[in-house]
């Protein structure tokens, strides 16, 4: 029996050996090397809290944006040394918050821009000077203002005739007109001299027709508007005489862009005269009164579309709509703003880089 047990153990051992050899002979499968795509982790969105919203709004506000076609009204404060720069709301036509611009003014009375609208000329009655300022094309600010020309005596107004290299300045103290050489490159005035026009008393403002062959001068002391023929580059004004009627201490004269209508501000009657313009002979005719609600009228200018007029009064700025057929003013109202005896005005449109 012991022999049988030994034999049984040997058989079991042999079977175990062959079993192990059988397992090791099974082919080993290679690992799958294909890339398995796993779903990406979704981006975690920030929780919309009040603090996050405020922070995003502040970040947006700090980024400058270009806002095109902002129109400014420049209002001269005659009883001070400042010029107010006021943005105009394109929807309402009313002015918004005004800021002071430029330096070196003294009782500024009238303002005019050159044809390219890169330079501003300001007549200062307080210092008997003409200020020349560069206009920043981005924000409309007046920069590098300095006096130009000389020999003026309480200048009330100025006009530039670029095609004749000339500037004309109205001197109120002696009722004379100064003519200066206009530098086409830098805009400075030089070689100024005075001359008189028969009958002209206390000249207050200028306007030129569309062809620039007639110059109009308002004469406050004798309730008149004079028209002169503009000569060539080396000549002056000629054939000056009064034209139109019904004026009362006229302070300014403005012609629309096609020189069809002339508007005259009458400080005495607190009314505006509207006259037809004859561009063949320069005469004003068919003068009537238009608009309402004025007091102590001074200056007058149009918006860039020619659909509204902005008019300086003794203490406020008026805006009126313009009938495009008849030229009459209507729906006149206070344009807003606070001024210190507004005397002169001009409008200017820029592409301005601003922040929201």
LINCOR-V434924 format. One record per helix or strand. SS is the DSSP state (helix for helix, strand for strand). FROM is the first residue (numbers start at 1). TO is the last residue. If there is no record, write none. Layout:
((SS/FROM/TO) (SS/FROM/TO))
This chain:
((helix/2/24) (helix/50/61) (strand/65/77) (strand/82/88) (strand/95/100) (strand/108/113) (strand/119/124) (strand/129/135) (strand/142/147) (strand/155/161) (helix/162/164) (strand/166/171) (strand/176/182) (strand/189/195) (strand/203/208) (strand/214/219) (strand/224/230) (strand/237/243) (strand/250/255) (strand/261/266) (strand/271/277) (strand/284/290) (strand/300/302) (strand/308/312) (strand/317/322) (strand/329/334) (strand/342/354))
